[in-house]
């Protein structure tokens, strides 16, 4: 965001920033925007917080002898399922694959 704003200001003025620097700023801006919108970062962070709260609750129950180790491991497995896989968003033109990675 910062590089795209700086780029917009730099292009509007005469010789504030050298041409090669504006090219670098444009590249960084495009790359970071592409990465942010290729992954659903908001949903991923929400899933991570949900998984963390779930496993933290289980650890507290275990520490206070309210559950045994097998039940704690079940909670751990459930937390892993909350995280899920990372999905790539497909562009309107079909530019990226819809595969998933861990």
C-alpha positions, 0 to 999 in steps of 0.5 A, spaced: 500 500 500 505 504 501 509 503 495 503 504 491 501 511 494 509 513 494 509 511 486 502 515 485 506 521 488 512 520 485 509 519 478 506 526 478 512 530 480 518 531 475 524 527 477 523 526 485 524 519 484 529 516 479 525 512 473 528 505 476 526 506 483 519 507 480 519 501 476 521 497 483 516 501 487 511 498 481 513 491 481 513 491 489 506 494 489 503 489 484 507 483 487 504 484 494 497 486 492 497 479 488 500 475 494 494 478 498 489 477 494 491 470 492 490 468 499 484 469 503 488 472 509 482 474 513 479 467 513 486 464 514 487 468 520 480 467 523 481 460 522 488 460 526 485 464 532 479 459 532 484 453 532 488 457 538 483 458 542 480 451 541 487 448 543 488 453 549 482 451 552 484 444 551 490 445 555 487 448 560 482 443 561 488 438 561 492 442 566 487 442 571 486 434 570 479 435 567 481 431 561 486 425 560 491 425 554 487 422 549 482 427 549 487 432 549 489 429 543 482 429 540 482 437 541 489 437 538 486 434 532 480 438 531 484 444 532 488 442 526 482 441 522 480 448 524 486 450 520 484 447 514 488 447 507 491 454 504 487 455 498 489 459 492 483 464 489 482 463 482 482 469 477 476 471 473 481 470 467 483 463 470 490 465 471 491 461 478 490 454 479 485 452 484 489 447 488 491 447 495 497 446 499 499 445 506 
